[in-house]
Amino acid sequence: MTQRHKVFVSYHHANDQEYRDKFESLFADRHDIIVSKSVQIGDIDINLKTETIRQKIRDEYLSDSTVTVILIGSETWKRKHVDWEISSSIRSTKNNSRSGLLGIILPSYPRGSTSKYNQYTIPPRLYDNLNCGFASIYNWNNDPKKVQKWIHEAFLRRNTILPSNSRDLYINNCSDNRLSWEN
């Protein structure tokens, strides 16, 4: 029996749209292992106030998702919207339950001479949750059985491990200084 979960995909819209489209095509459309709850380009007016954008994402997209997948490319860690989406998804409120969390390293992610990620080039809130055991991180894979297993494990962790959500939210996108998110 296929275990399907409602998945919100967070990513860098300008750089990684191709991978987001491929992720949803593979796992929502072709293999039917997820129900996409993601924001589509143009769904939210970027000229709205910051708090209005956060509220719309939380109340209209994250409200009934059960797992948030972060697609990690070369500049995902810099994006304020990714930070806000992670923070909102791992918070349990009276209107929204907590989602599981996992990261997927995209083929476009710069690795240098190692196959491992650099802690300063992944979203800091995701890194905090890797450290406390709430989240996991994997390399991109097209195998629906593997991805389904990752998503289901994140779903199960959401109510058994407390997430780390104590960082201040990004106010703006980060600069090129990779150490700028340390606090």
C-alpha positions as CSV (number, residue, x, y, z in Angstrom):
1,M,0.0,0.0,0.0
2,T,1.3,3.4,-0.9
3,Q,1.7,5.8,2.0
4,R,0.9,9.3,0.6
5,H,1.5,12.5,2.5
6,K,0.6,16.2,1.9
7,V,3.9,17.8,1.1
8,F,4.9,21.4,1.0
9,V,8.0,22.0,-1.1
10,S,10.2,25.0,-0.1
11,Y,13.0,26.1,-2.5
12,H,14.8,29.0,-4.1
13,H,12.2,30.1,-6.8
14,A,14.7,31.9,-9.1
15,N,17.4,29.2,-9.1
16,D,15.7,25.9,-8.5
17,Q,12.2,26.0,-10.2
18,E,13.3,23.2,-12.6
19,Y,14.0,20.8,-9.7
20,R,10.8,21.7,-7.9
21,D,8.8,21.0,-11.1
22,K,10.7,17.7,-11.6
23,F,10.1,16.7,-7.9
24,E,6.3,17.3,-8.2
25,S,6.1,15.7,-11.7
26,L,7.9,12.6,-10.5
27,F,6.4,12.2,-7.0
28,A,2.9,13.8,-7.3
29,D,2.0,13.2,-10.9
30,R,3.9,10.1,-12.1
31,H,4.3,8.0,-8.9
32,D,1.5,9.5,-6.8
33,I,3.4,9.3,-3.5
34,I,2.7,12.9,-2.4
35,V,-0.1,15.4,-2.5
36,S,1.4,18.8,-3.3
37,K,0.5,21.6,-1.0
38,S,3.1,24.0,-2.4
39,V,2.9,27.7,-3.4
40,Q,3.0,28.2,-7.2
41,I,4.7,31.1,-8.8
42,G,2.2,34.0,-8.8
43,D,0.0,32.6,-6.0
44,I,1.1,35.3,-3.6
45,D,1.6,39.0,-4.4
46,I,5.2,39.8,-3.5
47,N,4.2,43.4,-2.8
48,L,2.2,42.4,0.3
49,K,3.5,43.2,3.8
50,T,5.9,40.6,5.2
51,E,3.5,39.5,8.0
52,T,0.7,39.1,5.4
53,I,2.9,36.9,3.2
54,R,3.9,34.7,6.2
55,Q,0.2,34.4,7.3
56,K,-0.9,33.4,3.8
57,I,1.8,30.7,3.5
58,R,1.0,29.4,7.0
59,D,-2.8,29.5,6.7
60,E,-3.4,28.7,3.0
61,Y,-0.5,26.3,2.1
62,L,1.0,24.8,5.3
63,S,-2.2,24.4,7.2
64,D,-2.9,20.8,6.1
65,S,0.5,19.7,4.9
66,T,2.2,17.0,7.0
67,V,5.8,17.2,5.7
68,T,7.9,20.1,4.4
69,V,10.6,19.2,1.9
70,I,13.4,21.7,1.4
71,L,15.1,21.5,-2.0
72,I,18.6,22.7,-1.4
73,G,20.5,24.4,-4.2
74,S,23.5,26.7,-4.2
75,E,21.6,29.7,-2.6
76,T,18.6,28.2,-0.8
77,W,20.1,29.0,2.5
78,K,20.0,32.8,1.8
79,R,16.2,33.0,1.2
80,K,14.0,34.6,3.8
81,H,10.9,32.8,2.4
82,V,12.6,29.4,2.9
83,D,13.4,30.4,6.5
84,W,9.8,31.5,7.1
85,E,8.4,28.3,5.6
86,I,10.6,26.1,7.7
87,S,9.7,28.1,10.9
88,S,6.0,28.0,10.2
89,S,5.9,24.3,9.2
90,I,7.6,23.1,12.4
91,R,5.5,25.2,14.7
92,S,2.4,23.6,16.2
93,T,-0.5,26.0,16.7
94,K,-4.2,25.8,17.4
95,N,-5.0,26.1,13.7
96,N,-2.0,24.2,12.2
97,S,-0.3,21.0,13.4
98,R,3.5,20.6,13.1
99,S,4.9,19.1,9.8
100,G,7.8,16.8,9.5
101,L,11.0,18.2,7.9
102,L,13.6,17.0,5.5
103,G,16.1,18.4,3.1
104,I,17.1,17.2,-0.3
105,I,20.5,18.3,-1.7
106,L,20.0,19.1,-5.4
107,P,22.5,18.2,-8.1
108,S,23.2,21.9,-8.5
109,Y,24.4,22.2,-4.9
110,P,28.2,23.1,-4.8
111,R,30.0,20.3,-3.0
112,G,33.7,21.0,-3.7
113,S,35.8,17.9,-3.1
114,T,33.4,16.3,-0.6
115,S,30.0,14.6,-1.1
116,K,28.7,16.1,2.1
117,Y,26.9,19.4,2.5
118,N,28.5,22.4,4.1
119,Q,26.6,23.5,7.2
120,Y,27.0,27.2,6.2
121,T,25.3,26.7,2.8
122,I,22.1,25.0,3.9
123,P,19.2,26.8,5.6
124,P,20.3,27.5,9.2
125,R,16.9,26.5,10.6
126,L,17.1,23.2,8.8
127,Y,20.7,22.7,10.1
128,D,19.4,23.3,13.7
129,N,16.8,20.6,13.1
130,L,19.3,18.1,11.7
131,N,21.3,18.6,14.9
132,C,18.4,17.9,17.2
133,G,17.2,14.9,15.2
134,F,14.0,16.4,14.0
135,A,15.1,16.6,10.3
136,S,17.1,14.5,7.9
137,I,19.0,15.4,4.8
138,Y,19.5,13.3,1.6
139,N,20.9,13.7,-1.9
140,W,18.5,14.0,-4.8
141,N,17.1,10.7,-5.9
142,N,14.5,9.8,-8.6
143,D,13.6,6.5,-6.8
144,P,10.0,6.9,-5.6
145,K,10.4,4.1,-3.0
146,K,13.4,5.9,-1.4
147,V,11.7,9.4,-1.5
148,Q,8.5,8.0,-0.1
149,K,10.4,6.4,2.8
150,W,12.2,9.7,3.6
151,I,8.9,11.6,3.6
152,H,7.2,9.0,5.8
153,E,10.0,9.0,8.3
154,A,9.8,12.8,8.5
155,F,6.1,12.4,9.0
156,L,6.6,10.0,11.9
157,R,9.3,12.2,13.6
158,R,7.0,15.3,13.6
159,N,5.3,14.1,16.8
160,T,8.1,12.2,18.5
161,I,11.0,14.7,18.4
162,L,10.8,18.4,19.3
163,P,12.0,20.7,16.6
164,S,14.4,23.6,17.1
165,N,12.8,26.9,16.2
166,S,14.5,29.4,18.4
167,R,16.4,31.4,15.8
168,D,15.2,34.9,14.8
169,L,13.3,34.9,11.5
170,Y,15.2,36.3,8.5
171,I,14.1,39.9,7.9
172,N,15.7,40.0,4.5
173,N,17.5,37.6,2.2
174,C,21.1,36.9,3.4
175,S,24.2,38.3,1.8
176,D,27.0,36.3,0.2
177,N,28.7,36.0,3.6
178,R,28.2,32.4,4.5
179,L,28.8,33.0,8.2
180,S,26.2,35.7,8.3
181,W,23.5,33.4,9.7
182,E,25.5,32.3,12.7
183,N,24.1,33.7,15.9
